[in-house]
Amino acid sequence: MRECIRCNIEMVEDLDVKVEGGAYGVKVTQQGIFKENLGKLKCAVCPECGYTETYVQDTSKIKKLVLNNK
């Protein structure tokens, strides 16, 4: 459960982030061309004030990247 940092109420989670005019979402990758997709951005919205935060739901690839860079 994500809580709004402004209102301290439960946010609506697991919403997709789409590029306007496109049917595809936004993904997170390493810098550079043809790098591995590290995760799809999701968002949570506060139903009270509209505050929105983005997050990657599955962080396993990001954790693996951090371990490999140590």
Secondary structure, 3 states (H helix, E strand, C coil): CCECCCCCCECEEEEECECCCCCCECEEECCCCCCCEEEEEEEEECCCCCCEEEEECCCHHHHHHHHHCC
